[in-house]
């Protein structure tokens, strides 16, 4: 007979079952299966990354859905993969080169890409092994990488099709440039932060005499000014429109123009226009025909157009410009000013708006279609409130800049003839000019934005543009689980791409999980030191405990407040489950689970009814993506109803004789089997371990059928009856605790009221005795020196005479009551003091209120006990 350890040790168990699923190909999907299909594509983590608690949360939710659907009879595919992460990977490789005293330009493109591929191979192994340790039910045979050969073909195909349709174009435009990463980034990759800086008020001399005062937060960019603007409705400046100012330090003549975009309330109401270095200025400049003067280069340094400031870093140039303006008496005043500043989401560097030639995708038509499928309910968002955010972005969409000044990524499939200037876009490498026949051909240096490959993920992973068996079987996919923070970067774009290239939606449901934050509601990050390593948590608690702990604190669609205590709660539940299993296994002998063809007691029918209700409610929650509600329900029902109540209730039966023991164990095993099936999506390793020991099967628990709900087994009357008896038991226990009656002391209880309720208690006496040591129930009215509690239709008296020293207990309670009264008076005095309420921190005031409420309740309870003692 298998010796079961008294303590649950997760590491050996978990690794055993993770190997079992892979070896048995439990989660390898069959495209030719006749079962209904259910598909999720895993949001691909960056190949450079490591698992975070955010990944754990996101992946566990997906795993729960996949295992649940598999048990419901679906052919499931959860397709994994990793993202090449253009900017992030480039930064990591460049960092490595810097430590060797080199740059990417020192070693050249080819060698740099060799280094990047080496990096990818090393870190891909790391993140996939971490994913496996989490016990995920992904189909590793179908793993994809956004730069594998077939995927690269799909990316080229998408680019060429969009170009041929006129959706991709090249143009000079103002973009967000990161000097640190050395590339342009999209609007969605810019993070804005409030920063305190200065607002400089600068005198711009008028050609005809006098001056206008311009307010700016970036004086260094004035070197590129090509205009000064006022609002046409601003009466203060109407007379100056059409005049000319002399740009300080540069002595360039620039016009004063009127534009309704100018905010009359900002600064003086006069603004400088620098079309090459500000997005708003770019639009105003284009409208008014102002020239572009680029003065800051792609490294963040002043270029040759900056005159004597050329070669200075942008912030150093700012200091020098301000100093020179002061020496010319052109600074009127300087004010402290808080404003929103854009930063690169990858490295945190301040973004430089920069005019350059880039490749763009026209978005308006695709955005219109993407809006329509959500409006029509073809794609559903959970929670629906995210629709407003989605619509707002689509309604204000701008063309997407897709070129990146990097080497790692999908090189743009555009070729230039160096002899005749012909531009060629091709799926295959171009070696000869299609116009003049020259072989002097150069491919575009830039690569595509990482998101340009990621937006194809739901269908390119299944074989598109080829018409594969997988694409036919598993597309459109069913569910996307992702963070709300990439609703624009990824979710909306996938919907657009799917409609554009497959004429179908990419998925039917999108579940947005929340961000994981610490107790101070800060986002978890290494720099703050508040981001624990999931692998360390797994080492300490096991992956099931980590998964369960995260699920228990994840309200639907809201941010998750993480503390390690939540993982301890997960671990404690696993121990509870293990102990319940050991108790059943020790008492079962050869019994099989069954609730048919046996006599069922009231408590058996109660636990069966509660289990049926749990199956119904959990299934409903999971079908509607209420994952937290589902796991919380299972947790509560298993712990408090099955373990704390039912297993205690049946102990007298187990000791009564073989027949009673077998009957009780059949029901207990049946209930345990139902709960193991419901727990399997959440804590699969321990569920497999217990299921295989109890039922000696070769099949994975995930291949078993989801528990079948049978309405006829739900019995509200039985639930009400047992609930009444449980309330009786809890009240008797409370009396024991309050009056400090030793657990070994037997009690007699007097009942007055409903005869039916008395009979009910009499019928359930075996387990009442076991749980309360109430040996005798008698009819009777109130007696002196008794504890009292009321139930629905029944008054209950517990005589205390002879059980405790009544006088001594009365004296003890009076002293405690008097002490509480003093504390109450003190707190009431403090809370009625206006000065205290005004000056004390809110936390202190709330704490005082809570204490007062607690002391009042305690005093009332003691008063009640004193009344019963006479």
N, C-alpha and C positions, 0 to 999 in steps of 0.2 A: 504493500500500500504506500502511495506517495506521501512522504513526510512534508507537511505544509509548515513553512516558517511562521513563527509567532508574530514576527514583524515583517511588514511589506518593504522589500528592498527594490526600488524602481529600476536601477541601472541595468541589471542583468535581464530582468523581465522585458524592459522596453527594447533593448537591442536585439533580443531574441525574436520578438514579434516584427520588428522592422525588417529583419533579415527574412523572416517567414513570408511576409507579403511580397517582397521582391523576388524571392526564389519561386514562389508559387504563382507569380504573375497575377496576383489578386486584383490589381487595378489596371491591368493592361486591357484597353478597350478593344472590342471586336466591331469593326465597321460593318460587317455583314450580319450582325446580330438582328434578330427579329424584334427584340425588345424596343420599347420607346427609348429615345436617346436623351441624355442630359449632359450638357457640356459646359465646362468653365475653362477659360484660359487664364492662367496665373499671371497677374501683373508682373512682368519680368523685373526682378531686382537688378540693380547695377552690378556688373560683373566685378567691379572693384570693391564692392561693399562687403559688410558683414551683417548678419541678421541683427535686427533691432527689435525692441518690444513692439514697435509699430508693425514690423513684418509678422511677428508672432501672432498679433491680434488679427491682422488681415488674412494670414494663411490659415489660422485655426477656423475662422468663420467659413472659409471656403471648404476646408476639410470636413467640417460638420455637415455642410450642405451635400457634398459629394457622397459621404458615407450614408447619410439619411436617404438620399435618392437611390443609391445602390440597393439598400435594404427594401425600398419600396418597389423594386423590380425594374429599375431603369438600367440600360447599358450606359455606364457613366464614363466620361472622359474628362480628366483634369490634366490639361496640357501644360507642362512646365517649360521654363526657359529663362534666359538671362539677357540683359540689354548691354550693348557695347559701351554705352554711356560716354559719348564723344568727349565732352569737356572734362568730366570727372576723371576718366582714364588718362587723357592727355596730361592733365595736371599731375597725376601720380607719377607718370613716366618722366615728365619734365623735372619733377622734384627729385627723382632718383638721379637724373643726369646732372642736376645742379650740385648734388653732393659729390659728384665725380669731377666737378669744375667744368661741365659742358652744357651746351644748349642744344635744342633739336636742330638748329641750323648748322652747328658744328659737325653733326654726324649725318645730316641729310635725311630726306624723306624715307628712302628704302630701309636704312638702318633703324630709323626711329620706329617704323612700322614693325620691324622684327622685334624690337624691345617691347612694343605694345602688345604683340601677340604672345610673347613670353609671359608678360604680366597677366594677360587674360587667362592663359592656361593655369597659372599658379593660383590666382584668386577665384577662378571659376570652380576649381576643386574644393576650395575652402567653403564657399557659400553653398554649393550643392550638398556637401557633406553635413553642413549645419542644417539645411532644410530636411535632409533625410533623418537626422537625429531628432527632429521635431515630430517624426512619425506621420509624415504627410502621405496621403493616398494618391499622389500624382502618378501619371504614366510615364516613367522615366525612359521608356523605349521611344517616346515621341518628343523628347527634349529638343528645344530649338534655341538658337542664338541669333541675335539680330544681324550678325554679319556672316552667318554660315552661307555656303555657296547658293543653295536654293533660295534662301531669304534675300540675298543680294540681287538675285535675278528678279524677284518680285519688286524690290525697291526701284530698280532700273525701269521695269515695266510701268510702274506707277508714274515715274517722272516723265517718261516718253509720252505716255497717253495724255497726261495733263498738258504737256508742252504742245502736242499736236492739236489739242482742243483749244489752245490759246489761253489756258489758265495759268501757265508758268511764263514769266517774263523776266527780263533783266533791266534794271533801271537804277538811276542815281536817286538815293532816298536817304532820309535821316534815320539812323538806326541806333540801337543801344549797343555801345561797344564796351567790352570789359578789357581794360589795358593789362590786367593781370593774366587773364586767360588767353588774351590775344585774339579774341574773336567777337563777332557780333552775336547778340542773344535776342530772343523774341521778347515782346512786351510781357508775356506771361512768366518769363524767367527772371523778371526784375522784382526785387522785394523792396518795398518802400518803408523807410523808417523815419520817425520824427527826430530831427537833429537841431540842436541849438547852434546858431551861427550868427553872422552879422548881416545887416542890411546897410549897404553903403549908398549914401546920397551924393551923386557926382554931378558937378556942373558941366554941361555940354555947351560950349560957346556957340551963339548964333552968328552966322556969317555977317549979318547986318548989325551986330551989336547986341549985348545982353546975353542971356543964357537960359537954358531949360535945365531943371534938376531932375535927373534920372535916378531911380532907386533900383539896385540890383544886389543879388546874393552872390554873383560870380563876376567880380570886376575883371578877372583875367580874360574873359571871353569878349570884352569890349574891343579887343584888337581885331576881332572879326565882325564888328557891327557894320551893317550896311543901311541902317535906317533907325529913326526914332519914331515911336507911334503914340497917339493919343486916341481916346474914344471920340467919335464924331459928335456925341451928345454932351461932351464935357465943355461947357461954356467958357471955362478958364483958359482953354488952349485953342479955341477955334481960329483965332487970328494967326496962329503959328503954322497951321496946316499949309503945306506947299513951300515953306521956307527951308533953308539949308542950315545944318549945324556943321561945325568943324570937329571931327572926332578927336578928342584929346589923345595925346601921346603918338598918334598915327598921322594926324593932320589930313585925314581923308574927308572930303565933303560928302555928307550923307543927307537924304531928304527927311523932312518931318511928314509923316503920313497919318491918315485917320483910319481906324479900323474898329468895328464894334466888339471885337474880341478882347480889347484892352479893358482891364478892370479899373474903373475910375477910383476905387477905394484902396487899391494897392499903392503904397508909397505915396508919390506925388501925383499919380495918375498919368505920368509920362514913363514909358518903358523903352529900353533899347531893344533893337531887333538884330539878332545874330542868327540868321537862317541856317548856318552850317553847324550850330551847336545847341540848338533848342528845338524840340519838336513843334511847339506852338509857333515859334518864330519862323520855322521852316514853312509852315502852312501860310502864315501871313506874308512871308517874303515871296512865295510862289504866286500868291494872289496879286501882289502889287509889283511883281517883276523885279524884285530886288536881287542883286547878284549874291552868289555864295562865296564867302571867303573862309576857307578852312585854316584855322590857326593852331589847332591842337592835333597832333598825329595819333596814330593807333597805339602808341606806347604811353600816351598821356603827357607828351612833351610839346612845347611850343615849336612850331615849324618855321620855315623861312619867311612865311607871311607875317610873322610876329615881330619883324624888325629886330631891334636890339635885344629883345627878350627870347629870341630863337635859341633853342637848346635847353631852356629851363623846364624843369618838371612843373606840371600845372599849378601845384600849390605853392611852390617857390615863386613862380611867376606872379601869382596873386599878391604875395607879400611885396614884390618889387614894384608891381603896378600901383598898389595902394601908396607905397612910399613916394613914388614919383608924382602921383596925383596930389599928395599932401604938399610936396615941395612946390608945386605949381598953384597951391591954394584952390584946388578944384574939388576937394572933399568938403561938402557942406556939413555933414554930420554922419555919425555911425550909430546904429541902433542894434541892440540884441534882437534876434529874430529866430523863431522856431519854424522850421519848414520841413516838408517831406522830401527826402533824398533817396533816389533809386540806387540799389546795390545789386551786384551779381548774386543770384541765389546760390551759385556754386562756391564762390570763394569770398564773398562779402565785400569785394572792392567796389568803390563808388563808380557808377556807370558814367561813361562819357558819351553824350549824344554826338553822333558823328555822321557826316555825309560821305557816302561811298557807293560804288557800284555793287549791287547785291542781286541775288535771285529771289524772286517772290512768287507766291501762289495767290491767285485771285480767290477770295473766299466767299463773296456775297451770294452767289448762286448755290453753292454747297451749303452755306449756312441756312438758307431759306428751306431747303429740303430737310436738313437736320432738325429744324424747329418743328416742322410739320409732323414728323413721325412721333415726336414726344407729345405734341398737342393732341394727336389722334389716339394716343394710348398704345401705340405699337411698341414703344420703348417706355418702360415704367421706372420711375425713380422712387427709391425708398431712403429717406422720407420724401414725400411729394414737394415739400417746401424748397427743395433744391431746383425745382423747375424754374422758379423765378430768377434764380442766379444764372441758370443756363440760358434762359431767354434773354436776359439783360446783356450777356456777353455776345450772343449771336446777333442781337439787334444793333450792337455798336461795334461790330467786327471790323477789323482792318486787315489789309493784305498781309499774309504771313511771310516774313523773311526767312528763307530756308537755307541760305548759304552760311557756312561757318568757316572761319579762317584757321582751320585745323588740318592735321594730316590723318588722324585716326577717325575713321568713319567711312561712309559710302561716298566715294569720290563722285562728284557731279558728272553725269554722262554727257558732257558737252565738250566739243572739240573745235579748235580754232585753226584755220589755215593761216600760217604766218606769211604767206605770199599774197593771197588775194583778200584775206580778211573774212572769208566765209565762216559762218557759225553752223556747226552740225550737231544735232542731238541724236544719239543712237543707242540702241540696246547692246550693240557689239562695239568692240574697239575699232575706231576709225584710223586707217593707216594712209588713206589717200583722199585728197580733197574731192568732193563730189562736184565741185564747180570748175576748178582749174587743173585737177589731176596731180597737184603737188603732193609730195610726201612729207613736206615740212609742216607737220601737224603737232599741236600741243593740246593736251587735255586740260580742262578747267582745274585749277589748283585747289579750289575750295571743296569741302565735303558738305554733305547734307546735314541739316539739323537732326539730332538723334530722334526727335519726335516724328520726323518724316518717315523713319522706318517703323517706329512704334505704332503709328496710327494704322498700320496695315496688320497689326498683330492678330486680331481674331480670325482672319482668313488666310493670310500669308503663312501662318504656322500650320495650316491644314493643306497646304500645297498650291494655293493660288500663285500664279495665273494658270497653272495646269488644272484640268478638271479631274481631280483625284477622287479616290474612293472615300477618303477621310472628309474631304470638302463636301461631298455629296451627303455623307452620313451625319456629320456633326455640325454643319453650319446651316443657318445661323446658330450661334451658341446660345445658351439659356441665361446665364447669370454672370454679371461682372461684379466683383467685390473690390472696391478701391477706396482711397481716401478722397474726401471732398476737395482737398487742396489741388488736385489735378483734374478737376472737372473741365477746365478749358484746355489745359496742355494736352490732355489725352482723351478723356471721355468724349467730349464734343467732336474732336477730330476723328476719332475712330468711327463715330456715327456718320460723319461726312464721307470719310474714305470708303466705308462699306457701301453706302448708297451710291457713291460715284463709280466704284469698280465692280461691285457685284449686284447692284440694283436691289439690295436687300439690307435689312437692319443687321448690325453685328451681334446683338444680344437683345433679349426681351426684357430683362430686369437689371437694374443697376442698384446695388446696395452700397451706400456710402457709410463706411465705418468712421468713427471719430478719431481724433488725434490722441495719442497717449501723452498725458501731462503729469507733472509731479504735484505734490500737495499744495504748492503755491500757484498751481495752474500754469506753470511754465512748460514749454515744449521740451521734451527730453533731448539733451545734446551732450556730447563729450566735453565741450568747453565749459559747460555749467557743472560738470561732474555729477549730473543727476540721471545719467543713462546707463543702467546696469546691463551687463553682458548676458544675454539669454542663455548662452552656453554655461556660464557660471551658475546661473539659477537652475539649469537642468542638472548640472553636476550635484547641486545641493538638494534639490527637491524632486527631480525627475521631470520629464517633458509633459506627462499627463497632469501633474500638479500645476505646472506653469500654464498649460492650456486652460485648465478649469479655472484657475485663479483669475486669468485674464477675462474669461467669458463671464464670470460672476460679477465683474465690475464694469461691464460694457453695456450701458443703456443704449437703446436703439438710436443710432445716428448721432449720438452725443459724444463729446470728448470723454476720455477715460482717465480718471484720476488714480494713478498708480502708487501703491506702496508695497513693500515686500510682504507686508502682513497678508495681502490678498493671496499671495502664492502659498503662504503658510496655511491659509484657510483651505486652499485646494489640496494641499498635502494632508491636512487633517481629515478631509472627506475621504481621501483614498484609504487612510487608516481605518476609518469607520466602515467603509465598504469591505475592506479586507477582514476585519474582525467579524462582521456579519456573515461573510462567506465561511470563515473558520467555524463559527458557531453552527451554521447549517451543516457543513461538511462533517463535523464531529457527531452530529445527531442523526444523520440521514441513513446510514448503512447502505442498503441497495435500493432505496426508494427513488422513483422517477417522478418528475414534476407532473401534477395532474390536479384538475379541479372538477373532473367529470366522474360520475359513477361512485362518488364517495359522499358520506354525510358531511355537510358543511355547518359549522357552528355559526352563531351570530357574528363573532369576531372574524371568522374566515370570510363570511359574506361581506363584512365591512371592508376588509383589506382588499378583497377582489373588486369591490365597487370603487374604492379609492384608486386602485391601480388602473381600472378601466377609464375612470375620469382623467387620470394623468395621461394615459395614452391619447385620448381624444384631444386634450388641451395642448399637449406637447406637439402633436402632429399639426394642429391648427397654427400654433406659434411658428413652427419651422416653415410651414407653407407660406407664411406671411412675413418671413425674415425677422421674426421677433426672437432672435437667438438667445438673448439674455433672459427673456421671460421663460423660454423653454428650459434652459439649464437651471434657472433659479427654482422653477417648479419641481423638477426632478430632484434637485438637491434637498429641498424642504420635505417633499413627500417621502423620499427614501430615508433620510436621517430621522425625521421626527415621527413619522407615522409607521414606517416599516420597522426601523431599528428600535427607536425609543419606546414604541408602543406594542406593535404586533409581536415582535420577537420576545418581548417581556410577557405579553399576555399568554403566549402558548407554553411558557416554561412549566406551569403546573401540568399541562396535558402531556408534555414530553416525559415527565416523571411518573405519569399515572399508569403506564403499561404500554406494551408493544403496539397494540392496535391504535391507541390514541397518538402515540409518538409518530407512527407511520402516516396517519391521516394529517397531522399538523405539518409534518415535513413535506408531504406532497404539495400542500398549499404554499408553504414557505419557499420551496424550490421553484414552484410556478411563478410566484411573485418575483423572486430573485431573477429568474430568466427574463421576465418582461423588463425589469429595470436594467439589467445588463444590456439588453438590446437598445433601450432608450439612451443609455449612457455611452454606448459604443461610439457614436459620432464625436463625443466630447473627450472621452478618456479611453481611447481604443486599446492601449497596451494592457492596462490592468483588466479591462473588460474581457479581452481575449484570454488572458491568463486564467481568470476565474472561470470563464465559460468553458474553456477546454478541460480544466480539472473537474468541474462539476458534471459535464456532459460527455466527456471523452469522445470528441469529434475531431475529424481531420480537416473540416471546413473552417474557413475564417468566419468569425462572427459577422463580418460585413456581408457575407454571402447568405446569411440567414434572412428570413422574412421579417420585415418590420412588424411589431406587435399589432395584432388585429383587434380593432375596437368592436366590442359586442354590446350594443345598447341594453340588451336584456340583463346583462350582468351589473349594470349600474342600479343601485337600490338606495334611493334617498331616505326611505323609512329606516332602513338598517343603519345608514350613516347617522341619522338623527339620534337613534337609540344609543349607539355606541358612543357618540359624541357626548351624550348626557352622562353616561357612566364615566367617561374620561374626565369630564368636568368635576364629577363627584370625587374621583381619585385625586385630582390636582388640588382640590380644596382641602381634603383630609391631609395631604402632604404639607400644604401650607400651614395648617394648624400645628402639625408636628414641628415644623421649622420655627414658627413664631413663638411657640411656647416651650421650645427646646425639649421636646419629649423624645427620649431615646428610641432609635429605630427598632430595638428588640422588644419594646413594650407593646403588648396587644391592646387594642382599643375596642370599646363598644360604642356604637353610634345609635342615636335615637332619631327616628324619622317621623315627620308629621305632614300629611297632605295627600297627594294623588296616590291611590292604591296601585294603579298600573305602574307608576314609576318605582314604587317600593318593590313590586314583583320583579321588575326589570333588574334592579340591583341584586335581588336574591338570586336570580338566574345566573348572574355573572360573578357570583361570589368567589369561585376558585381563583380567578386572576386578580380580583379586588383584594383578596387576602394577601396574595403574593406581593402586590404593589403597595399595600397600605398597612398591613397587619391589623386590619379591622376584622375581628373574629366574629362579631355578632352585630346583627341589625335588629333593633327593637322599635316598636311603635311607641311614640311618646311625645309630649309637648315640652316646652322650654323648661330646663332645669337650671338651678343655680350652679355657680361655679362650673359653667360649661362654655366651650367655644361654640360659636354659631356661624353658619353660612346658609344662604338661601339659593336654591336652584329653581328652575322653572317648574312650578307646581309642587315643590317639596322644600320643607324647612328641615335643616339638619343640625343636631346638637351633639357635640363631642364632650362628654363629662371629663373634667380635669381633676376632680377630687381623688386624692390618692396617687395621682400621676406626677403631680408637681407640688411643691410647698406653696400653696396659694397665697399665704400672707407675704412670704418672701418675694414671690413673683410680682404681687401687687405693689410692694414697696419699690422693687426694681423698676417696674414700668412707670410708677409715679415720678421717680427721680429722672428717668429718661425723658418723660413728658415735660417736666419743669425745665429741664435743660433746653429742650427744643423750643419751648415757649420763649425763653430768653433770646435764643438765636433768631427766632422769627421777629421778635420786637426790634432787635438790633438791625436786621435787614430791612424791615419795613421803614424804620427811621431813616436809613441811608437812602432808600429808594424814593422817599418822599422829600428828600433834600434837593432843591433845584440846582444848587451849586455843584453837587456831586454828579447829577445827571448831565450838566453842561460840560464839566471839565473832565470827567472820567472817560477813558477810551470805551468805545462801543462794546468791545470784547469783555471788559470788566463789568459794565452795566448788565450785559446779557447773562454773564456768569452769576451775578447777584440775584437776578430774577429767577434763574433756573434753580439756584440753591433754595430760595424762598419757597418756590413751588414744591420742591422735594421735601423740605422740612414740614410744610403744612400737611402734605399727604401722609407723612410718617406720623405726625402728631395725631391726625384723625384716626389712623389705624390703631395707635396705642390707646387712644380714648375708647375706641370700639372694644378692644381687648379688655380694658378695665371694666367696662360696662358688663361684659360677659362674666368676669370674675366676681361680680357682685359687690 
